[in-house]
């Protein structure tokens, strides 16, 4: 196949897929939409057995400062007049990205209402929970909004507002499991939790068990449905929003969150912003906004003795959720969903064509350009810096060899996520004025610096594989050492490592998904994160499969292209093609 035809072929494949599968998503697949008051739930079972109430609350403020006394210029915002919010995208109905590509959910809609009371705009940025509190403490975000349960351990890192919600834990198990409650959990069972959450602390510190840790809610629930784990200890609202009728899973028991309320996190030293958010929270409670959003998004009975806001905030006027839930349970047209066969479950999870129709245009419009930009930009940095490292690595001067070796050892030895977080949290605040606090350039730099360490070693091995006689022959012809390396040795070395270079570019392409740890707005998401967000939004794995297809469409042509170029360079032109030099010589004869 001709090189010139590969881009056209790739574009044709993507166009055909887009035209074939383009279409609207099913209306019932968006889990990141307010479920409404008809989905109300009563107090969770065994609540009294778990705890009689939140206990002594030493953190909720007695009152708040008047809203009209808040001075916006004293809030210490990264961008004046704008509340930059770090949030997640995969935990509906509390925090998620909806079908329109906007960050929403109860936590974020409530924060929008509070910001409106304060006269602030909001800018939501998606990131991973594992780095959220550290990024907030480093002032990358003004506020962290992610259904964060306050604990004493977390208060050592960040400060918290008053509570706007209170969490329960749900125990989710596969249908027919012998595990019927928290008391049935025992050593040797695979108990899933999301890493870094209070559910993990509950399993470890309270139940004294060793859990299986997952990076996000979608992955842990998928593992539960396929029975790779025995149980999932989850936030109640997350469990109730995820487990759908007909799923091979059920919520068997709930317990009270023993650690404290759910609040927004702020840098500890930024007390003016904490006080301002507390004032705004009391204001939206007083005017009924909190009750309206709570009833729309997470309609469930509050634990006895607890209310949101300061101790002086009025008690929200909520509907009788227990009565609504009871009436729904007694509805004559309500019945258990028919169980699905294993084959049907697999087909529903991976082959939902309506979701492919919805996912592919978004992947093509948002994910693909960002992935390509990240990969190409980082590759250019890696190639230039990698060549410099290779030349320095074979230099006779120790002042060049040693720094190159130290750099290579560090950037090849550290995990990619650690490097990205170190650059984002360490260099980000220093260059914030140059980047406009946009982590996208930092992500490209981090990927490029990591790639340079590997590419440098690839180049070095290729250069050193060239026979010493090549350098000696060029020097004998009058070339300088620099010219000999540039014109004779390095070109041969690069040609020999083309397959290894392409493998590194493919790895870099896939590593571009890690940039999301630094926090990106919705329009900056790459292929994997778009697929993951749609997976969380719909509870289905088909969007992730669609993202995987895009990766294949990028990597497979690249692999065949480099093989073609390598063969062409090793074998020369095909016999059918006329050699212009030979033609000139023939004419001279």
C-alpha positions, 0 to 999 in steps of 0.5 A: 500500500502506498504511503500517500494512501494511508491518510486517505484510508484512515480518514475514509474509515473514520468518516464511514463510521461517523456517518453510519453510527451518527445519531441521538443517544437514547433518552434513558442512558444519561445517568448524569441527569436529575432523577427527580423526586419520584426516585426518592428513598427512605432512611437506609436500612440498619441506620439505627444499628450503625449509629444514632446520629452524627454525634458531637459536631465540633466543626460546623460554625455556629453562624456565618457572616452576612452575605453583603459583607463578603469582599470578593477581592479578599477571597484569594481566587486564582482568577479574580471573579472566577471560582475555579473548581476541581471536580470529578466526572464519573460519579453521578448523580453527585458529580459527573459530565452530562450528555451536553458535555457539561460538569453537573450533578448535585454538588456542582449545581449547588456550588453554582448556586452558592457562587451566584449568591456571591457574584462569582462565575464558576469554571469546572475542571475535571481531575482524578480524586487521588490528586484532587485534595493535593491540587486544592492545597497547592491552590491549583483549584480554589475549591474541590467539589467531589462529595468529599466526606470530611475527616480529621486526616483530610483536614490536615491537608485542606480546610472544609466548609460547613456540610451540604450533604451527609453520606451513607455507605451501601453494600452492593453485591452480585445477585444471589450472593450469600453476603447479606450485610456488612456483618457478613464481610470477612477476610478472604473476600474481595471487597471493592472500594474506590481508592482514597475514599472514606469507604476504603478507610471504613473497610480498613479501619472499622471492618479491619479487612483488606479491600481491593482498590479501584481508580473509579466507580465505573470500574469497580461496578463493572468488576462487581457485575462480572463477579470479579469481586464479591462486594462493593462498599459504595457511597449510597447515592452513587450506588443507588444511581448506578445499580439499574433494574435488571443488573446482576447486582443489588444493594443489600444493606446501608450504614451511616457514614461515621466520619462526618458530613460532606463539604467542599474543600478549600486551601487551609489558609484561605479562610476568607473563601471558606467563610464566604462559601459558608455564607452562600450555603446558608443563603441557598438553604434559606431561599429554598434552592438547596431543598429544590436541588436536593429533591431533584438530584439526591432525594433521600431522607436526612439522617436524624439530628442533622441539617446542612449549613451552619448551626444557625441555618434554617431547617430545609423544608423537604417533601416526605421522601419516606412516603414517596418511596413507600408509595412507589414500592406499593405501586401495582405496576412495579415488579422486579426486572427479569434477570438477564442471561450472561450473553445478554449482559455482555451484549448490553455492556459492550455492544450497545449500538445506540451508545456507539452512535452517541459516543463516536461523534464526541470522540471524533470532535473532542477526544481525537484532536486532543489526543493527536495534539498531545501526542504530536507536541510531546513527540516533538519535544521527545525527539529533540531532547532525546537526540540531545540526550543520546549525543550527550550519553556517548560523549567523551566528556563526563560533564555531558554523560553524567547529567544525561544518565541521571536524567534518563534514570530518573524519568525512566524510573518514576511512574508516569503519573508521579512525574505528571503530578510532580510537574503539575503541582511543582512547576504549575504554580511557578509558571501559572502566569505564563500558562494562564493556569492552564495545565494543558501545556504542562501535560505536554511538557510532562509527556515530552520529558518522559518520552525524551528519556526513552527516545534518548536511549533508543537513539543512543543504541542505534548510533552505537550500533553503527560500525566504527568503520563508518566514522573512520571512513568519513573522517578519512574523506575529510569530514569533521567529527561533527559532520561525520556524526550528522551526515553519516553515523546518526542517519544510519542509527536512526534508520535502524531504530525506526520500529523501536521509535514507533513503539515509543510513539504508540506508548506516548499516544496511550500515555496521553490519557494521564494528562487528565490528572492535572485537571482539564476542562471538558473540551480538553479531554482526550479519547480515553477520558471521553470514553470513560465519562460516557461510561460513567454517564451511561453505566455501559462499557460500549463508549470505552470500546468505541474509544479503543477503536479510535486508538486502533485506528491511530496505532495500526496504520502507524505500525504498518507505515513504519514497517513500509518505510523500514523495508523501503530503506533497507531494500531500496527502490523496487526494480520497476522504478527507474533509478535517476542516477543510472539513467543519467549514466546510461545517457552519458554512455 
